[in-house]
Amino acid sequence: RKNMYLDGSAMLGMGKSTFGFGTLAVGGGGAAPQTSETLTYLYRNEALDNVDALCAELQFLMKEREKGAAADTADLVKYLDSAKSSLQKYLSTIPKDEVDTARQYVEMKNTPK
């Protein structure tokens, strides 16, 4: 019963959750997310969903190819386009200097030693 009360309070943003976080702790400093943060999360999740669908479709097509079946890549191209579009939307919500820093880091990691 104590856990039910604590979790119920956390759902209302009034107390600590027994799961370790309250529902209003999503944004910066425990505040409700701002519209820009919400869009960033939305675009990120959309991108991840599209990449998951792309991977699943690719695995399906590879299995079909092993069976000797003809591959229809229309869905693969659709998921690739959707993933690209949602990643572009996601990156457009992040400050340019942060994206540039991330790109520099990736380039540094991919440079042969």
C-alpha positions as CSV (number, residue, x, y, z in Angstrom):
1,R,0.0,0.0,0.0
2,K,2.9,2.4,0.7
3,N,4.3,1.8,-2.8
4,M,0.9,2.4,-4.3
5,Y,0.7,5.8,-2.5
6,L,4.2,6.8,-3.4
7,D,3.8,5.9,-7.0
8,G,0.4,7.6,-7.2
9,S,2.0,10.8,-5.7
10,A,4.8,10.6,-8.2
11,M,2.3,10.3,-11.0
12,L,0.8,13.6,-9.9
13,G,4.3,15.1,-9.6
14,M,3.9,15.5,-5.8
15,G,6.2,12.9,-4.5
16,K,9.0,10.5,-5.1
17,S,8.3,7.3,-7.0
18,T,9.4,3.9,-5.7
19,F,10.8,3.4,-9.3
20,G,13.3,6.2,-8.7
21,F,11.8,9.0,-10.7
22,G,8.7,11.1,-11.0
23,T,6.8,11.7,-14.2
24,L,7.7,15.4,-14.1
25,A,11.4,14.7,-14.0
26,V,11.6,14.3,-17.8
27,G,12.7,17.9,-18.5
28,G,15.6,19.8,-17.2
29,G,15.8,20.0,-13.4
30,G,12.5,18.1,-12.8
31,A,10.3,20.5,-14.7
32,A,7.8,19.5,-17.4
33,P,9.4,19.4,-20.8
34,Q,9.3,22.5,-22.9
35,T,7.8,22.4,-26.4
36,S,11.2,22.3,-28.0
37,E,12.3,19.4,-25.8
38,T,9.1,17.5,-26.5
39,L,9.7,17.9,-30.3
40,T,13.3,16.7,-29.9
41,Y,12.1,13.6,-28.0
42,L,9.4,13.0,-30.5
43,Y,11.7,13.2,-33.5
44,R,14.4,11.1,-31.8
45,N,11.8,8.4,-31.0
46,E,10.4,8.6,-34.5
47,A,14.0,8.2,-35.9
48,L,14.6,5.2,-33.7
49,D,11.3,3.6,-34.7
50,N,12.2,4.0,-38.4
51,V,15.7,2.6,-38.0
52,D,14.1,-0.4,-36.2
53,A,11.7,-0.9,-39.0
54,L,14.5,-0.5,-41.5
55,C,16.6,-3.2,-39.7
56,A,13.6,-5.6,-39.5
57,E,12.8,-5.2,-43.2
58,L,16.4,-5.7,-44.1
59,Q,16.5,-8.9,-42.0
60,F,13.3,-10.1,-43.7
61,L,14.6,-9.4,-47.1
62,M,17.8,-11.3,-46.4
63,K,15.9,-14.3,-45.2
64,E,13.7,-14.2,-48.3
65,R,16.8,-14.0,-50.5
66,E,18.2,-17.1,-48.7
67,K,15.0,-18.9,-49.7
68,G,15.4,-17.8,-53.3
69,A,12.4,-15.5,-53.3
70,A,12.4,-12.3,-55.3
71,A,13.0,-9.3,-53.1
72,D,10.6,-6.3,-53.2
73,T,12.7,-3.4,-51.8
74,A,9.9,-0.8,-51.9
75,D,9.3,-1.0,-48.1
76,L,13.0,-0.9,-47.4
77,V,13.4,2.3,-49.4
78,K,10.3,3.7,-47.6
79,Y,11.8,3.0,-44.2
80,L,15.2,4.4,-45.3
81,D,13.6,7.6,-46.5
82,S,11.5,7.9,-43.3
83,A,14.6,7.3,-41.1
84,K,16.6,9.9,-43.0
85,S,13.8,12.4,-42.7
86,S,13.2,11.9,-39.0
87,L,16.9,12.0,-38.3
88,Q,17.1,15.4,-40.2
89,K,14.2,16.7,-38.2
90,Y,15.8,15.5,-34.9
91,L,19.1,17.1,-35.7
92,S,17.4,20.4,-36.7
93,T,16.1,20.7,-33.1
94,I,19.6,20.4,-31.6
95,P,21.8,23.5,-31.4
96,K,24.2,23.7,-34.3
97,D,27.3,23.9,-32.0
98,E,26.3,20.7,-30.2
99,V,25.8,18.9,-33.5
100,D,29.2,20.2,-34.8
101,T,30.9,19.0,-31.5
102,A,29.3,15.5,-32.0
103,R,30.5,15.3,-35.6
104,Q,34.0,16.3,-34.6
105,Y,34.0,13.6,-31.9
106,V,32.8,10.9,-34.4
107,E,35.4,12.0,-37.0
108,M,38.1,11.8,-34.3
109,K,37.0,8.3,-33.4
110,N,37.0,7.2,-37.0
111,T,40.4,8.5,-37.9
112,P,43.0,5.7,-38.2
113,K,45.9,6.0,-35.8
